[in-house]
Amino acid sequence: MDAQTATTAYIDTLGAERLARAVAYTTGGHWLLLGSLLISLLSAYLIARSGVMTRAVTGRTQKANRAAALSAAVFLTLSALLSLPWTVYTDWCRERAYGRSSQPLGDFLGQWALGTAISVLIGSALLTVIYLFLRRTGRRWWLWATSVVAIGMAGLMFAAPVMIEPLFNKFEPLPAGTVRDALVPMAIQAGVPATRIFVYDGSRQSNNFTANAGGIGSTARIAVSDVAFKGSSLAEVRAVTGHEIGHYVLKHSLWGVLMGTLMALLCFLAAERTYPLVAGRLRLAAAFADPAGLPALAVTVSLVGFLATPLLNTISRHFESQADQYSLDHVGEPDGLATALVKTADYRNPRPGRLEEVIFYNHPSVEGRVLTAMQWKAAHTRDTAPAATPTPTP
């Protein structure tokens, strides 16, 4: 078989109208990155100019931790509220307009409020400790603060599957049936406990065909959205689950913690060096170790994160390619993987330009991933089983 011809045939099944819609959705998403940056900068400016941060801080040492916690909570809450109209547009209005979600507005806002409360609680605790190190560890504060971020990220990744994610979705073990019979042997072979494969009601928030690997150690689990089971073939479900098992086996979660830690280190070093300039532009008189200067820190973090997007996306694409390869090598469903990937093309332009992919894509292009699957199939034609027929929702 010719891999390129087979790939073109798969992508062309989308049709011109769906392809054009995917391009519009994806291109608009690129501009949303810039819009989100501008909203975060504007929010920080408005909070800084309001003077509310200064009123949340006291100069007494014994109350410094309380002041830092209050300042962080105020800043994070106000930032979320100021950006709420933008969030509603990007995450609800636009998603519904493109058919990517059918979530009612009331449910969306309720989950936004819950997510914001959790973020404020965790963020305030983390920032309180960071400002503690700023006051007490001198020039090496960034080393201590980065260590705290690393511990916090690992702890959050460990706790999220059992304490946080169930607040937003209902996770259930795969019920007995054809799908479970197919997936359990795959999981056991990879060292994933059969009890750690779940199906969740991802259709509550999104109509996207998706799955994810999360957790660390005893909380590690594979979760597949119920969307993936609606009208999908067993080959597709096996291929997608194999991809997620690949993330688990290759310890991509731990690599994610490492990358997040390095990003925190970069942000801390950049914030210390740019603080006088940024604080001056925001007209903040607070010293760097004063939590009243948190808006200036937020500006630097936003800018560093924005500028680092191409690098972070490149690393993410590498991880995704590794997971695809794991699925192909251990599950052997190239056609199932290809058809599953084509379903994601509705919200990810399958044929981006090379520069566009490098800068904006955290997954390799659908066309590139399908080509890899077809090349694998061409090299293993004799070992490849025919695609399975659709199976009912488990």
VENWO-V132606 format. One record per residue. N is the residue number from 1. RES is the residue in three letters. PSI is psi in radians with two decimals (none if undefined). OMEGA is omega in degrees with one decimal (NA if undefined). BURIAL is 1 if it has 16 or more other ideal C-beta (glycine too) atoms within 10 Angstrom, else 0. Layout:
# VENWO-V132606
n->{N	N}
res->{RES	RES}
psi->{PSI	PSI}
omega->{OMEGA	OMEGA}
burial->{BURIAL	BURIAL}
This chain:
# VENWO-V132606
n->{1	2	3	4	5	6	7	8	9	10	11	12	13	14	15	16	17	18	19	20	21	22	23	24	25	26	27	28	29	30	31	32	33	34	35	36	37	38	39	40	41	42	43	44	45	46	47	48	49	50	51	52	53	54	55	56	57	58	59	60	61	62	63	64	65	66	67	68	69	70	71	72	73	74	75	76	77	78	79	80	81	82	83	84	85	86	87	88	89	90	91	92	93	94	95	96	97	98	99	100	101	102	103	104	105	106	107	108	109	110	111	112	113	114	115	116	117	118	119	120	121	122	123	124	125	126	127	128	129	130	131	132	133	134	135	136	137	138	139	140	141	142	143	144	145	146	147	148	149	150	151	152	153	154	155	156	157	158	159	160	161	162	163	164	165	166	167	168	169	170	171	172	173	174	175	176	177	178	179	180	181	182	183	184	185	186	187	188	189	190	191	192	193	194	195	196	197	198	199	200	201	202	203	204	205	206	207	208	209	210	211	212	213	214	215	216	217	218	219	220	221	222	223	224	225	226	227	228	229	230	231	232	233	234	235	236	237	238	239	240	241	242	243	244	245	246	247	248	249	250	251	252	253	254	255	256	257	258	259	260	261	262	263	264	265	266	267	268	269	270	271	272	273	274	275	276	277	278	279	280	281	282	283	284	285	286	287	288	289	290	291	292	293	294	295	296	297	298	299	300	301	302	303	304	305	306	307	308	309	310	311	312	313	314	315	316	317	318	319	320	321	322	323	324	325	326	327	328	329	330	331	332	333	334	335	336	337	338	339	340	341	342	343	344	345	346	347	348	349	350	351	352	353	354	355	356	357	358	359	360	361	362	363	364	365	366	367	368	369	370	371	372	373	374	375	376	377	378	379	380	381	382	383	384	385	386	387	388	389	390	391	392	393	394}
res->{MET	ASP	ALA	GLN	THR	ALA	THR	THR	ALA	TYR	ILE	ASP	THR	LEU	GLY	ALA	GLU	ARG	LEU	ALA	ARG	ALA	VAL	ALA	TYR	THR	THR	GLY	GLY	HIS	TRP	LEU	LEU	LEU	GLY	SER	LEU	LEU	ILE	SER	LEU	LEU	SER	ALA	TYR	LEU	ILE	ALA	ARG	SER	GLY	VAL	MET	THR	ARG	ALA	VAL	THR	GLY	ARG	THR	GLN	LYS	ALA	ASN	ARG	ALA	ALA	ALA	LEU	SER	ALA	ALA	VAL	PHE	LEU	THR	LEU	SER	ALA	LEU	LEU	SER	LEU	PRO	TRP	THR	VAL	TYR	THR	ASP	TRP	CYS	ARG	GLU	ARG	ALA	TYR	GLY	ARG	SER	SER	GLN	PRO	LEU	GLY	ASP	PHE	LEU	GLY	GLN	TRP	ALA	LEU	GLY	THR	ALA	ILE	SER	VAL	LEU	ILE	GLY	SER	ALA	LEU	LEU	THR	VAL	ILE	TYR	LEU	PHE	LEU	ARG	ARG	THR	GLY	ARG	ARG	TRP	TRP	LEU	TRP	ALA	THR	SER	VAL	VAL	ALA	ILE	GLY	MET	ALA	GLY	LEU	MET	PHE	ALA	ALA	PRO	VAL	MET	ILE	GLU	PRO	LEU	PHE	ASN	LYS	PHE	GLU	PRO	LEU	PRO	ALA	GLY	THR	VAL	ARG	ASP	ALA	LEU	VAL	PRO	MET	ALA	ILE	GLN	ALA	GLY	VAL	PRO	ALA	THR	ARG	ILE	PHE	VAL	TYR	ASP	GLY	SER	ARG	GLN	SER	ASN	ASN	PHE	THR	ALA	ASN	ALA	GLY	GLY	ILE	GLY	SER	THR	ALA	ARG	ILE	ALA	VAL	SER	ASP	VAL	ALA	PHE	LYS	GLY	SER	SER	LEU	ALA	GLU	VAL	ARG	ALA	VAL	THR	GLY	HIS	GLU	ILE	GLY	HIS	TYR	VAL	LEU	LYS	HIS	SER	LEU	TRP	GLY	VAL	LEU	MET	GLY	THR	LEU	MET	ALA	LEU	LEU	CYS	PHE	LEU	ALA	ALA	GLU	ARG	THR	TYR	PRO	LEU	VAL	ALA	GLY	ARG	LEU	ARG	LEU	ALA	ALA	ALA	PHE	ALA	ASP	PRO	ALA	GLY	LEU	PRO	ALA	LEU	ALA	VAL	THR	VAL	SER	LEU	VAL	GLY	PHE	LEU	ALA	THR	PRO	LEU	LEU	ASN	THR	ILE	SER	ARG	HIS	PHE	GLU	SER	GLN	ALA	ASP	GLN	TYR	SER	LEU	ASP	HIS	VAL	GLY	GLU	PRO	ASP	GLY	LEU	ALA	THR	ALA	LEU	VAL	LYS	THR	ALA	ASP	TYR	ARG	ASN	PRO	ARG	PRO	GLY	ARG	LEU	GLU	GLU	VAL	ILE	PHE	TYR	ASN	HIS	PRO	SER	VAL	GLU	GLY	ARG	VAL	LEU	THR	ALA	MET	GLN	TRP	LYS	ALA	ALA	HIS	THR	ARG	ASP	THR	ALA	PRO	ALA	ALA	THR	PRO	THR	PRO	THR	PRO}
psi->{2.72	2.02	-0.72	-0.71	-0.75	-0.69	-0.82	-0.70	-0.71	-0.83	-0.65	-0.28	-0.30	-0.57	2.75	-0.69	-0.80	-0.65	-0.75	-0.68	-0.68	-0.70	-0.79	-0.76	-0.79	-0.79	-0.73	-0.65	-0.57	-0.74	-0.48	-0.50	-0.80	-0.73	-0.74	-0.67	-0.81	-0.67	-0.73	-0.67	-0.72	-0.73	-0.78	-0.69	-0.81	-0.70	-0.73	-0.75	-0.36	-0.41	0.03	-0.52	-0.69	-0.65	-0.30	-0.09	2.46	2.76	0.01	2.25	-0.73	-0.24	0.19	-0.72	-0.69	-0.70	-0.71	-0.75	-0.76	-0.74	-0.77	-0.76	-0.73	-0.83	-0.82	-0.68	-0.82	-0.67	-0.77	-0.73	-0.73	-0.56	0.02	-0.81	-0.69	-0.72	-0.74	-0.71	-0.90	-0.71	-0.22	-1.06	-0.89	-0.70	-0.70	-0.64	-0.58	0.13	0.33	-0.16	2.63	0.37	2.28	2.62	-0.71	-0.75	-0.69	-0.84	-0.64	-0.74	-0.58	-0.78	-0.74	-0.79	-0.67	-0.74	-0.74	-0.75	-0.72	-0.75	-0.88	-0.77	-0.68	-0.73	-0.77	-0.78	-0.56	-0.76	-0.67	-0.77	-0.48	-0.78	-0.61	-0.66	-0.54	-0.18	0.14	-2.41	-0.35	0.37	-0.63	-0.54	-0.78	-0.75	-0.70	-0.66	-0.69	-0.74	-0.76	-0.80	-0.73	-0.73	-0.76	-0.74	-0.72	-0.71	-0.62	-0.72	-0.47	-0.82	-0.42	-0.32	-0.52	-0.94	-0.62	-0.23	-0.35	-0.44	2.79	2.08	2.27	2.52	2.60	2.21	2.81	2.48	-2.98	-0.75	-0.82	-0.73	-0.55	-0.62	-0.58	-0.83	-0.61	-0.78	-0.81	-0.72	-0.59	-0.02	0.22	2.12	2.41	-0.46	-0.08	0.36	2.13	2.75	2.40	2.79	1.09	-0.36	-0.24	-0.69	-0.57	2.60	0.17	2.50	1.85	2.88	2.92	2.75	2.31	3.07	2.95	2.45	-2.20	-0.26	0.03	2.43	2.75	2.23	2.22	2.23	2.56	-0.37	-0.62	-0.31	-0.11	1.83	0.27	2.65	2.78	-0.60	-0.71	-0.78	-0.74	-0.76	-0.78	-0.74	-0.67	-0.66	-0.80	-0.65	-0.60	-0.76	-0.73	-0.87	-0.66	0.06	0.74	-0.45	-0.75	-0.66	-0.61	-0.69	-0.74	-0.78	-0.68	-0.65	-0.77	-0.64	-0.70	-0.75	-0.79	-0.75	-0.72	-0.79	-0.71	-0.69	-0.71	-0.68	-0.47	-0.07	-0.83	-0.73	-0.85	-0.77	-0.64	-0.71	-0.55	-0.06	0.78	2.25	-0.08	2.55	2.90	-0.65	0.01	2.15	-0.23	-0.33	0.21	-0.65	-0.63	-0.69	-0.72	-0.66	-0.81	-0.77	-0.74	-0.77	-0.75	-0.77	-0.71	-0.80	-0.47	-0.05	-0.82	-0.71	-0.82	-0.67	-0.65	-0.76	-0.75	-0.73	-0.64	-0.78	-0.73	-0.67	-0.70	-0.72	-0.68	-0.80	-0.66	-0.79	-0.78	-0.78	-0.57	-0.33	-0.63	0.77	1.18	-0.69	-0.65	-0.73	-0.71	-0.83	-0.58	-0.72	-0.66	-0.58	-0.43	-0.16	-0.31	-0.45	0.31	1.78	2.06	-0.27	1.13	2.83	2.79	-0.78	-0.71	-0.75	-0.76	-0.71	-0.77	-0.34	2.14	-0.04	2.60	2.75	2.60	-0.73	-0.76	-0.67	-0.68	-0.68	-0.73	-0.73	-0.71	-0.59	-0.67	-0.74	-0.73	-0.60	-0.29	0.56	-0.74	-0.41	-0.03	2.17	2.71	2.65	2.49	2.79	2.76	2.53	2.64	2.80	2.28	none}
omega->{176.4	-173.9	-178.1	178.4	179.1	178.8	179.0	-179.9	178.6	-178.1	-178.5	177.1	179.1	-177.5	-174.7	-176.9	179.7	178.1	179.5	179.1	178.2	178.2	-179.6	-179.5	-176.8	-179.8	176.5	178.3	177.1	179.5	178.4	176.9	177.8	179.0	179.6	176.6	-178.9	178.5	179.7	178.4	179.0	179.4	179.4	179.6	-178.5	179.4	179.8	-177.0	-179.6	-178.4	-176.4	-179.9	-179.9	-179.2	-179.3	-174.0	172.1	-178.6	-177.5	-174.4	-176.3	178.2	-175.2	-179.9	178.3	179.5	179.2	180.0	179.8	179.4	179.7	-179.2	179.2	-177.2	-177.6	179.3	-179.9	178.6	179.9	-179.2	-179.7	-179.1	-176.8	178.6	177.9	179.2	178.9	179.4	-173.6	-171.4	179.9	-177.3	-176.3	-179.8	178.4	-179.3	180.0	177.9	-178.1	-179.9	174.1	-177.9	176.3	-178.1	-179.3	178.8	178.1	-178.5	178.1	178.7	175.3	-179.4	178.5	179.3	178.3	179.6	179.1	180.0	179.1	-179.5	-178.5	-179.6	179.4	178.7	-178.9	-179.5	177.0	179.6	179.0	178.9	173.8	178.4	177.3	-177.9	-166.4	-176.1	173.7	-171.6	-179.4	-179.2	-176.0	178.9	178.4	-178.6	178.4	177.8	178.6	178.5	179.9	179.0	179.8	179.6	179.0	178.9	179.3	178.8	178.5	-172.9	-172.6	-176.4	-175.7	-175.3	-173.5	-175.8	176.7	175.9	-175.7	-178.4	178.1	-179.3	179.9	175.4	176.7	178.8	178.7	179.5	-175.9	-177.2	179.4	179.4	-179.1	-172.5	-176.6	177.9	177.1	-178.1	-178.3	179.3	-178.6	-179.7	176.1	179.5	-179.3	-179.7	-176.8	172.8	-173.3	166.7	-178.3	-175.6	179.4	178.6	177.1	-178.9	-170.1	175.2	-176.9	176.3	-171.7	175.0	-179.8	174.1	-177.6	178.2	177.9	176.0	-175.3	179.2	179.5	-179.6	174.0	-179.6	-179.4	179.8	177.4	177.2	-177.3	-177.7	-176.3	179.7	179.6	176.0	176.7	178.0	179.2	-179.6	177.9	-178.0	-179.0	178.2	176.1	176.2	-179.6	175.1	176.4	176.3	-178.4	-176.5	-177.5	174.5	179.7	176.9	179.4	174.5	176.8	176.2	178.8	-179.8	177.4	178.6	178.6	177.1	177.9	178.6	179.2	-179.7	-179.3	180.0	179.2	-178.8	-179.2	-176.0	-177.4	-173.1	-179.1	-179.2	-176.8	179.4	178.6	179.0	178.5	-178.8	176.2	179.1	-175.8	174.9	-176.3	-178.3	179.2	-178.8	175.0	178.8	-178.2	177.5	178.6	176.6	-179.4	178.7	-179.6	179.9	179.9	-178.4	179.3	178.8	179.6	-178.0	-179.0	-176.3	179.9	179.5	-180.0	177.7	178.5	178.1	179.1	178.8	178.3	179.0	-179.5	177.2	177.6	-179.9	175.3	-178.0	177.6	179.8	-180.0	-175.3	-173.8	179.3	175.9	179.2	-177.3	179.4	176.3	177.5	-178.5	-178.4	176.0	179.4	179.0	178.6	178.4	-177.3	178.7	-180.0	177.9	-177.7	-173.9	-176.1	179.3	170.9	-176.5	-179.2	178.0	-179.8	-178.4	-174.3	-166.3	-170.9	174.3	169.7	172.6	179.3	178.7	179.9	179.4	-179.4	177.1	178.3	177.6	179.2	-179.5	175.3	176.6	179.9	-179.9	-178.9	-176.9	-173.2	-176.3	-177.0	-174.3	179.2	177.2	-179.0	-178.7	178.5	-178.9	178.4	179.9	176.2	-179.1	NA}
burial->{0	0	1	0	0	1	1	0	0	1	1	0	0	1	0	0	0	0	1	0	1	1	0	0	1	1	0	0	1	0	0	1	0	0	0	1	1	0	1	1	1	0	1	1	0	0	1	1	0	0	0	1	1	1	0	1	1	0	0	0	0	0	0	1	0	0	1	1	1	1	1	1	1	1	1	1	1	1	1	1	0	1	1	0	0	1	1	0	0	1	1	1	0	1	1	1	0	1	0	1	1	0	1	0	0	0	0	1	0	0	1	1	0	0	0	1	0	0	0	1	0	1	1	1	0	1	1	1	1	1	1	1	1	1	0	0	0	0	0	0	1	1	0	1	1	1	0	1	1	1	0	1	1	1	0	1	1	1	0	0	1	0	0	0	1	0	0	1	1	0	0	0	0	1	0	0	0	0	1	1	0	1	1	1	0	1	1	0	0	0	0	1	0	0	0	1	1	1	1	1	0	1	1	1	1	1	1	1	1	1	1	0	1	1	1	1	0	0	0	1	1	1	1	1	1	1	1	1	1	0	0	1	1	1	1	1	1	1	1	1	1	1	1	1	1	1	1	1	1	1	0	1	1	0	0	1	1	0	1	1	1	0	1	1	1	1	1	1	0	1	1	1	0	1	1	0	0	1	1	0	0	1	0	1	0	1	0	0	1	1	1	1	1	1	1	1	1	1	1	1	1	1	1	1	1	0	0	0	0	0	0	0	1	0	0	1	1	0	1	1	1	1	1	1	1	1	1	1	0	0	1	1	1	1	1	1	1	1	1	1	1	1	1	1	1	1	1	1	1	1	1	1	0	0	0	0	1	0	0	1	1	0	1	1	1	1	1	1	1	1	1	1	1	1	1	1	1	0	0	0	0	0	0	1	0	0	1	1	0	0	1	0	0	1}
